[in-house]
């Protein structure tokens, strides 16, 4: 029985010692942390108000510098995207125009075929349908015939190969189309060949 009492007493003593040592460690840690906080407060208090204001000014300047750099970079990238998009559109339009230009002479031949006298009606209907389909394809690509007869002569789209003196028409008015002209968007694929009144 005595042994049991002694064992219990030794266990209680050990537990008490452990709790005491834990409390001592916690207090030491708290003291260390408190010491660090006091040191940081001391460091901050050592800086004068003028020094802090100067540091804030320098940080603002650095912030402005990086912000302006970011703005310039964003503007440059935006301009780059616009330039690339414009170049792609130009290349696309050039490719369309070059392709359509190859078919313009085919349309001329179709018009000549349609102008044949005493040709078979069914054959002419078929040729007219082919021409219609080609013109629809060209229109879907943004290409159209250049207006001529009745229009005022425009050297940007018309090529005057003949002139006539007549009071029946206005000055510089196109009176006859000798060869069709085509354009894709604003690009002239082929100037219209015309006769102009003086």
BAKOLFI-404890 format. One line per 3 residues: number of its first residue (from 1); for each residue x, y, z of N, C-alpha, C, O. Coordinates in steps of 0.2 Angstrom, whole numbers, padded with zeros to 4 digits. Example, Ala and Ser with C-alpha at 12.3 -4.5 7.8 and 13.67 -1.06 7.14 Angstrom:
# BAKOLFI-404890
1> 0066/-0028/0039/0062/-0022/0039/0066/-0016/0039/0071/-0017/0042 ~ 0064/-0011/0035/0068/-0005/0036/0064/0000/0039/0067/0006/0040 $
END
This chain:
# BAKOLFI-404890
1> 0004/-0006/0000/0000/0000/0000/0004/0006/0000/0003/0011/-0003 ~ 0010/0006/0004/0014/0012/0004/0018/0013/-0003/0018/0019/-0005 ~ 0019/0007/-0006/0022/0008/-0012/0018/0012/-0017/0020/0016/-0021 $
4> 0011/0010/-0017/0006/0013/-0021/0006/0021/-0020/0006/0025/-0024 ~ 0006/0022/-0013/0006/0029/-0011/0012/0033/-0014/0011/0039/-0016 ~ 0017/0030/-0013/0024/0033/-0015/0024/0034/-0023/0026/0039/-0025 $
7> 0021/0029/-0027/0021/0030/-0034/0016/0036/-0036/0018/0040/-0040 ~ 0011/0036/-0033/0006/0041/-0034/0009/0048/-0033/0008/0053/-0037 ~ 0013/0049/-0027/0016/0055/-0025/0021/0057/-0030/0022/0063/-0032 $
10> 0025/0052/-0033/0030/0053/-0038/0027/0056/-0044/0030/0060/-0048 ~ 0022/0053/-0046/0019/0055/-0052/0016/0062/-0052/0017/0066/-0057 ~ 0013/0063/-0046/0010/0070/-0046/0016/0075/-0046/0015/0081/-0049 $
13> 0022/0073/-0043/0027/0078/-0043/0030/0079/-0050/0032/0084/-0051 ~ 0030/0073/-0054/0033/0074/-0060/0028/0078/-0065/0031/0083/-0068 ~ 0022/0077/-0064/0017/0081/-0068/0018/0089/-0066/0017/0093/-0070 $
16> 0019/0090/-0059/0019/0097/-0057/0026/0100/-0060/0026/0106/-0062 ~ 0031/0096/-0060/0037/0099/-0063/0037/0100/-0071/0039/0105/-0073 ~ 0033/0096/-0074/0032/0097/-0082/0028/0103/-0083/0030/0107/-0087 $
19> 0023/0104/-0079/0019/0110/-0080/0023/0116/-0078/0022/0121/-0082 ~ 0027/0116/-0073/0031/0122/-0071/0036/0124/-0077/0037/0129/-0079 ~ 0039/0118/-0080/0044/0119/-0085/0040/0122/-0092/0043/0126/-0095 $
22> 0034/0120/-0093/0030/0122/-0099/0029/0130/-0098/0029/0134/-0102 ~ 0027/0132/-0092/0025/0139/-0090/0031/0143/-0091/0031/0149/-0094 ~ 0037/0140/-0089/0043/0144/-0089/0045/0145/-0097/0047/0151/-0099 $
25> 0044/0140/-0101/0046/0141/-0108/0041/0146/-0112/0043/0150/-0116 ~ 0035/0145/-0110/0030/0150/-0113/0031/0157/-0111/0031/0162/-0115 ~ 0033/0158/-0104/0035/0165/-0102/0041/0167/-0106/0041/0173/-0108 $
28> 0046/0163/-0107/0052/0165/-0110/0050/0167/-0117/0053/0172/-0120 ~ 0046/0163/-0121/0044/0165/-0128/0040/0171/-0128/0041/0175/-0133 ~ 0036/0172/-0123/0032/0179/-0123/0037/0185/-0122/0036/0190/-0125 $
31> 0042/0184/-0118/0046/0189/-0116/0050/0190/-0123/0052/0196/-0124 ~ 0052/0185/-0126/0056/0186/-0132/0052/0190/-0138/0055/0195/-0141 ~ 0046/0188/-0138/0041/0191/-0143/0040/0198/-0141/0040/0203/-0146 $
34> 0039/0199/-0135/0038/0206/-0133/0044/0210/-0134/0044/0216/-0136 ~ 0050/0207/-0133/0056/0211/-0134/0057/0213/-0142/0059/0218/-0143 ~ 0055/0208/-0146/0055/0210/-0153/0051/0215/-0155/0052/0220/-0159 $
37> 0044/0215/-0153/0040/0220/-0154/0042/0227/-0152/0042/0232/-0155 ~ 0045/0227/-0145/0048/0233/-0143/0053/0236/-0147/0054/0242/-0148 ~ 0058/0231/-0150/0063/0233/-0154/0061/0236/-0161/0063/0241/-0163 $
40> 0055/0233/-0164/0052/0236/-0170/0049/0243/-0169/0050/0247/-0173 ~ 0046/0243/-0163/0043/0250/-0161/0048/0255/-0160/0048/0261/-0162 ~ 0054/0253/-0157/0060/0257/-0156/0063/0260/-0163/0064/0266/-0164 $
43> 0063/0255/-0168/0066/0256/-0174/0062/0261/-0178/0064/0266/-0181 ~ 0055/0260/-0178/0050/0265/-0181/0051/0272/-0178/0051/0277/-0181 ~ 0051/0272/-0171/0051/0278/-0167/0058/0282/-0169/0058/0288/-0168 $
46> 0063/0278/-0170/0070/0281/-0172/0069/0286/-0178/0073/0291/-0179 ~ 0065/0284/-0183/0064/0287/-0189/0060/0294/-0188/0055/0294/-0185 ~ 0063/0299/-0191/0059/0306/-0190/0053/0306/-0194/0053/0302/-0199 $
49> 0049/0311/-0193/0043/0312/-0197/0045/0314/-0204/0042/0311/-0209 ~ 0051/0318/-0205/0053/0320/-0211/0056/0314/-0215/0055/0314/-0221 ~ 0059/0310/-0212/0062/0304/-0215/0056/0299/-0218/0057/0297/-0224 $
52> 0051/0298/-0214/0045/0294/-0216/0042/0298/-0222/0040/0294/-0227 ~ 0041/0304/-0222/0038/0308/-0227/0042/0307/-0234/0039/0306/-0239 ~ 0048/0308/-0233/0053/0307/-0239/0052/0300/-0242/0052/0299/-0248 $
55> 0052/0295/-0237/0052/0288/-0240/0045/0287/-0244/0045/0284/-0249 ~ 0040/0290/-0241/0033/0290/-0244/0033/0293/-0251/0031/0290/-0256 ~ 0037/0299/-0252/0037/0302/-0258/0041/0298/-0263/0039/0297/-0269 $
58> 0047/0295/-0261/0051/0291/-0265/0047/0285/-0268/0047/0283/-0274 ~ 0043/0282/-0263/0039/0276/-0265/0033/0278/-0270/0032/0274/-0275 ~ 0030/0284/-0269/0025/0286/-0274/0028/0287/-0281/0025/0286/-0286 $
61> 0034/0290/-0281/0038/0291/-0287/0039/0285/-0291/0038/0284/-0297 ~ 0041/0280/-0287/0043/0273/-0290/0036/0270/-0292/0036/0267/-0298 ~ 0031/0271/-0289/0024/0268/-0291/0022/0272/-0297/0020/0268/-0302 $
64> 0023/0278/-0298/0021/0282/-0304/0025/0280/-0310/0022/0279/-0315 ~ 0031/0278/-0309/0036/0276/-0314/0033/0270/-0317/0033/0269/-0323 ~ 0032/0265/-0312/0030/0258/-0315/0023/0259/-0318/0021/0255/-0323 $
67> 0018/0263/-0315/0012/0264/-0318/0012/0267/-0325/0008/0264/-0330 ~ 0016/0272/-0326/0017/0275/-0333/0020/0270/-0338/0018/0269/-0343 ~ 0024/0266/-0335/0027/0260/-0339/0022/0255/-0342/0022/0253/-0347 $
70> 0018/0254/-0337/0012/0249/-0338/0007/0252/-0343/0005/0248/-0348 ~ 0006/0258/-0343/0001/0262/-0347/0004/0262/-0354/0001/0260/-0359 ~ 0011/0263/-0355/0014/0263/-0361/0014/0257/-0365/0013/0256/-0371 $
73> 0016/0252/-0361/0016/0245/-0363/0009/0243/-0366/0008/0239/-0371 ~ 0004/0244/-0362/-0003/0243/-0364/-0005/0246/-0370/-0008/0243/-0375 ~ -0003/0253/-0371/-0005/0257/-0377/-0001/0254/-0383/-0004/0253/-0388 $
76> 0005/0252/-0382/0009/0249/-0388/0006/0242/-0390/0006/0241/-0396 ~ 0004/0238/-0385/0001/0232/-0387/-0006/0233/-0391/-0007/0229/-0395 ~ -0009/0238/-0388/-0016/0239/-0392/-0014/0242/-0399/-0018/0239/-0404 $
79> -0009/0246/-0400/-0008/0248/-0407/-0005/0242/-0411/-0007/0242/-0417 ~ -0001/0238/-0408/0001/0232/-0411/-0005/0228/-0414/-0005/0225/-0420 ~ -0010/0227/-0410/-0015/0223/-0412/-0019/0226/-0417/-0021/0222/-0422 $
82> -0020/0232/-0417/-0024/0236/-0422/-0020/0236/-0429/-0023/0235/-0434 ~ -0013/0236/-0428/-0009/0236/-0434/-0009/0229/-0438/-0010/0229/-0444 ~ -0009/0224/-0434/-0009/0217/-0436/-0016/0216/-0439/-0016/0213/-0445 $
85> -0021/0218/-0436/-0028/0217/-0439/-0029/0221/-0446/-0031/0218/-0450 ~ -0026/0227/-0446/-0026/0231/-0452/-0022/0227/-0458/-0025/0227/-0463 ~ -0016/0225/-0456/-0012/0221/-0461/-0016/0215/-0463/-0015/0213/-0469 $
88> -0019/0211/-0459/-0022/0205/-0461/-0028/0207/-0466/-0029/0203/-0471 ~ -0032/0212/-0464/-0037/0214/-0469/-0035/0216/-0476/-0037/0214/-0481 ~ -0029/0220/-0476/-0026/0222/-0482/-0024/0216/-0486/-0025/0216/-0492 $
91> -0020/0211/-0483/-0018/0205/-0486/-0024/0201/-0489/-0024/0199/-0495 ~ -0029/0201/-0485/-0035/0197/-0487/-0038/0200/-0493/-0040/0197/-0498 ~ -0039/0207/-0493/-0042/0211/-0499/-0038/0210/-0505/-0040/0210/-0510 $
94> -0031/0210/-0504/-0027/0210/-0510/-0028/0203/-0513/-0028/0202/-0519 ~ -0028/0198/-0509/-0029/0191/-0511/-0035/0190/-0515/-0036/0187/-0520 ~ -0041/0193/-0512/-0047/0193/-0515/-0047/0196/-0522/-0049/0194/-0527 $
97> -0044/0203/-0522/-0044/0207/-0528/-0040/0203/-0534/-0042/0203/-0540 ~ -0034/0200/-0532/-0030/0196/-0537/-0034/0190/-0540/-0033/0189/-0546 ~ -0037/0187/-0535/-0041/0181/-0538/-0047/0183/-0543/-0048/0180/-0548 $
100> -0050/0188/-0541/-0056/0191/-0545/-0053/0193/-0551/-0057/0192/-0557 ~ -0048/0197/-0551/-0045/0199/-0558/-0044/0194/-0563/-0044/0195/-0569 ~ -0042/0188/-0560/-0041/0182/-0565/-0048/0180/-0569/-0047/0178/-0574 $
103> -0053/0182/-0566/-0060/0180/-0569/-0063/0185/-0573/-0068/0184/-0576 ~ -0060/0191/-0572/-0064/0197/-0576/-0064/0195/-0583/-0069/0197/-0587 ~ -0059/0193/-0586/-0058/0191/-0593/-0063/0186/-0595/-0066/0186/-0601 $
106> -0065/0181/-0590/-0070/0176/-0592/-0077/0179/-0592/-0081/0177/-0596 ~ -0078/0184/-0588/-0084/0188/-0588/-0085/0191/-0595/-0091/0192/-0598 ~ -0079/0194/-0597/-0080/0197/-0604/-0082/0193/-0609/-0086/0194/-0614 $
109> -0079/0187/-0609/-0081/0181/-0614/-0088/0179/-0613/-0091/0178/-0618 ~ -0090/0179/-0607/-0097/0177/-0606/-0102/0182/-0609/-0107/0181/-0613 ~ -0100/0189/-0608/-0104/0194/-0611/-0104/0194/-0619/-0109/0195/-0622 $
112> -0098/0192/-0622/-0098/0191/-0629/-0102/0186/-0632/-0106/0186/-0637 ~ -0102/0180/-0628/-0106/0174/-0630/-0114/0176/-0629/-0118/0174/-0634 ~ -0116/0180/-0624/-0123/0182/-0624/-0125/0187/-0629/-0131/0188/-0631 $
115> -0120/0190/-0632/-0121/0195/-0638/-0122/0192/-0645/-0123/0195/-0650 ~ -0120/0185/-0645/-0121/0182/-0652/-0128/0182/-0654/-0132/0180/-0651 ~ -0129/0184/-0661/-0135/0184/-0664/-0137/0177/-0666/-0133/0173/-0668 $
118> -0144/0176/-0666/-0146/0169/-0668/-0143/0163/-0665/-0143/0158/-0667 ~ -0141/0164/-0658/-0139/0159/-0654/-0145/0155/-0651/-0150/0158/-0651 ~ -0144/0149/-0649/-0149/0144/-0646/-0151/0148/-0640/-0147/0149/-0635 $
121> -0158/0148/-0639/-0161/0151/-0633/-0159/0148/-0627/-0157/0151/-0622 ~ -0159/0141/-0627/-0158/0137/-0621/-0150/0138/-0619/-0149/0139/-0613 ~ -0146/0138/-0624/-0139/0139/-0622/-0138/0146/-0619/-0134/0147/-0615 $
124> -0141/0151/-0622/-0140/0158/-0619/-0143/0159/-0612/-0140/0162/-0608 ~ -0148/0155/-0611/-0151/0155/-0604/-0146/0152/-0599/-0145/0154/-0594 ~ -0143/0146/-0601/-0138/0143/-0597/-0132/0148/-0596/-0129/0148/-0590 $
127> -0129/0151/-0601/-0124/0156/-0600/-0126/0162/-0596/-0121/0164/-0592 ~ -0132/0164/-0596/-0134/0170/-0592/-0134/0168/-0585/-0132/0172/-0580 ~ -0136/0161/-0584/-0136/0159/-0577/-0129/0158/-0574/-0128/0160/-0568 $
130> -0124/0156/-0578/-0117/0156/-0576/-0115/0163/-0574/-0111/0163/-0569 ~ -0116/0168/-0578/-0114/0174/-0577/-0117/0177/-0570/-0114/0180/-0566 ~ -0124/0176/-0569/-0127/0178/-0563/-0124/0175/-0557/-0123/0178/-0552 $
133> -0122/0168/-0558/-0119/0165/-0552/-0112/0168/-0550/-0110/0169/-0545 ~ -0108/0169/-0556/-0102/0172/-0555/-0102/0179/-0552/-0098/0181/-0547 ~ -0107/0183/-0554/-0108/0190/-0551/-0110/0190/-0544/-0108/0194/-0540 $
136> -0114/0185/-0542/-0116/0184/-0535/-0110/0182/-0530/-0110/0184/-0525 ~ -0106/0178/-0533/-0100/0176/-0529/-0095/0182/-0528/-0093/0183/-0523 ~ -0094/0186/-0534/-0090/0192/-0533/-0093/0197/-0528/-0090/0200/-0524 $
139> -0100/0197/-0528/-0103/0202/-0523/-0102/0200/-0516/-0101/0204/-0512 ~ -0103/0193/-0515/-0102/0190/-0508/-0094/0192/-0506/-0093/0192/-0500 ~ -0090/0193/-0511/-0083/0194/-0509/-0082/0202/-0508/-0076/0204/-0507 $
142> -0087/0206/-0509/-0086/0213/-0509/-0084/0216/-0515/-0082/0222/-0515 ~ -0085/0212/-0521/-0083/0215/-0527/-0089/0217/-0532/-0094/0213/-0532 ~ -0089/0223/-0535/-0095/0225/-0539/-0092/0228/-0546/-0086/0230/-0546 $
145> -0097/0228/-0550/-0096/0232/-0556/-0096/0239/-0555/-0099/0242/-0551 ~ -0091/0243/-0559/-0091/0250/-0558/-0096/0253/-0562/-0097/0252/-0568 ~ -0101/0258/-0559/-0106/0261/-0563/-0103/0266/-0569/-0098/0269/-0567 $
148> -0106/0266/-0575/-0103/0270/-0580/-0108/0274/-0583/-0108/0280/-0582 ~ -0112/0272/-0588/-0117/0276/-0592/-0121/0281/-0587/-0124/0278/-0583 ~ -0121/0287/-0589/-0124/0292/-0585/-0121/0295/-0579/-0123/0300/-0576 $
151> -0115/0292/-0577/-0111/0294/-0572/-0106/0300/-0574/-0105/0300/-0580 ~ -0104/0304/-0570/-0099/0309/-0571/-0092/0306/-0572/-0091/0301/-0567 ~ -0088/0307/-0577/-0082/0304/-0578/-0077/0305/-0571/-0076/0310/-0569 $
154> -0075/0299/-0569/-0070/0299/-0563/-0064/0295/-0565/-0064/0289/-0566 ~ -0058/0299/-0566/-0052/0296/-0568/-0050/0290/-0563/-0046/0286/-0565 ~ -0052/0290/-0557/-0050/0285/-0552/-0053/0278/-0554/-0051/0273/-0552 $
157> -0059/0278/-0557/-0062/0272/-0559/-0064/0271/-0566/-0065/0265/-0569 ~ -0063/0276/-0570/-0065/0276/-0577/-0059/0278/-0581/-0054/0281/-0580 ~ -0058/0274/-0587/-0053/0275/-0592/-0056/0278/-0599/-0059/0274/-0602 $
160> -0055/0284/-0600/-0059/0287/-0606/-0054/0286/-0612/-0049/0289/-0613 ~ -0057/0282/-0617/-0053/0281/-0623/-0056/0284/-0629/-0053/0285/-0634 ~ -0062/0287/-0628/-0066/0291/-0633/-0069/0297/-0631/-0072/0297/-0625 $
163> -0069/0302/-0635/-0073/0308/-0633/-0078/0310/-0638/-0076/0309/-0644 ~ -0084/0313/-0637/-0088/0315/-0642/-0091/0322/-0640/-0091/0324/-0634 ~ -0092/0326/-0645/-0095/0333/-0644/-0102/0332/-0645/-0105/0331/-0650 $
166> -0106/0334/-0639/-0113/0333/-0640/-0116/0337/-0635/-0114/0338/-0629 ~ -0122/0341/-0637/-0126/0345/-0632/-0131/0341/-0628/-0135/0343/-0624 ~ -0132/0335/-0630/-0137/0330/-0627/-0135/0328/-0620/-0139/0325/-0617 $
169> -0128/0328/-0619/-0126/0325/-0613/-0122/0331/-0609/-0120/0336/-0612 ~ -0122/0330/-0602/-0118/0335/-0598/-0111/0334/-0599/-0108/0330/-0602 ~ -0107/0339/-0597/-0100/0339/-0598/-0097/0334/-0594/-0099/0333/-0588 $
172> -0092/0330/-0597/-0089/0325/-0593/-0093/0319/-0591/-0092/0315/-0586 ~ -0099/0318/-0595/-0104/0313/-0593/-0102/0307/-0597/-0100/0307/-0603 ~ -0102/0301/-0594/-0101/0295/-0598/-0107/0293/-0602/-0112/0292/-0599 $
175> -0105/0292/-0608/-0111/0291/-0613/-0111/0283/-0615/-0116/0281/-0618 ~ -0106/0280/-0615/-0106/0273/-0617/-0100/0269/-0613/-0095/0272/-0612 ~ -0102/0263/-0612/-0097/0258/-0609/-0094/0254/-0614/-0098/0250/-0617 $
178> -0087/0254/-0615/-0084/0250/-0620/-0081/0243/-0617/-0081/0238/-0620 ~ -0080/0244/-0610/-0078/0238/-0607/-0079/0238/-0599/-0078/0244/-0596 ~ -0082/0233/-0596/-0084/0234/-0589/-0078/0235/-0585/-0072/0232/-0586 $
181> -0079/0238/-0579/-0074/0239/-0574/-0076/0236/-0568/-0082/0235/-0566 ~ -0072/0234/-0563/-0074/0231/-0557/-0069/0233/-0551/-0063/0235/-0552 ~ -0072/0233/-0545/-0068/0235/-0539/-0070/0230/-0534/-0076/0228/-0533 $
184> -0065/0229/-0529/-0067/0225/-0523/-0066/0230/-0517/-0060/0232/-0516 ~ -0071/0232/-0514/-0070/0237/-0508/-0069/0243/-0512/-0072/0246/-0516 ~ -0063/0246/-0509/-0061/0253/-0512/-0056/0252/-0518/-0054/0256/-0521 $
187> -0053/0246/-0518/-0048/0244/-0523/-0051/0243/-0530/-0055/0239/-0531 ~ -0048/0246/-0535/-0050/0245/-0542/-0047/0240/-0545/-0041/0240/-0545 ~ -0050/0234/-0547/-0047/0229/-0550/-0046/0230/-0558/-0041/0228/-0560 $
190> -0051/0233/-0561/-0050/0235/-0568/-0054/0241/-0569/-0060/0241/-0568 ~ -0051/0247/-0572/-0054/0253/-0574/-0060/0251/-0579/-0058/0247/-0584 ~ -0065/0255/-0579/-0070/0254/-0584/-0068/0258/-0590/-0066/0264/-0589 $
193> -0068/0255/-0596/-0066/0259/-0602/-0073/0262/-0605/-0078/0259/-0606 ~ -0072/0269/-0606/-0079/0272/-0607/-0078/0278/-0613/-0072/0280/-0614 ~ -0083/0280/-0615/-0084/0286/-0620/-0087/0291/-0616/-0092/0291/-0613 $
196> -0084/0297/-0617/-0086/0303/-0613/-0088/0309/-0617/-0085/0310/-0622 ~ -0093/0312/-0615/-0095/0318/-0619/-0091/0324/-0616/-0090/0325/-0610 ~ -0090/0329/-0621/-0086/0335/-0619/-0091/0341/-0618/-0089/0346/-0617 $
END
